């Protein structure tokens, strides 16, 4: 995947994680909405705009253009947080049973 495609996908991932509309995300990224829409379509932009976006989002530019796994990592993190919420809702006894079975699965995998 090309760097500009990674950039576009990662911006979209961050927008989704934040639950923002395109207009809200463009404002947070300190760029015009039309610029964001163009980046979303092609991933192409100027270096100045890319730096402004990374600064506004408080993220390193290299992670925005170089981390092709960001969408998958975000999905995994979201799933893990949902699972933690599910686990915490269990009673103490149910948590102990889940932990017991999880330990048994880990032991089987290690063999």
C-alpha positions, 0 to 999 in steps of 0.5 A: 500500500502506498504512503498516501493511501495509508495516510488517508486510511489512518485519518479516516480511522482516527475520525471514526474513533473520535466519532466525528463528522467530516466537518468536525474532524477537519476543524480538529485537524485545522484544515478546510473540510474540502481539503480533508475530503480531497485527502480522504479520496486520494491521500495526496496533500502537501507536506505543510498540510500533513504536518499541520494535521499531525500537529493538530492531532498531536500524532507523529506524522510518520505514524500517520503515513507509515503505520499501515496497521492502524485501522486493525490496531484501532479495531482490536483496541475497541474490541478489547475495551468492550471485552473489559467492560463485559468482563467487569460486569460479571460477578466475582464468581463468574470472573473467576470461572472465565479466568480459570478457562482462559488459563486452561486455554493458555496452557493448551496453547503453550504445549 
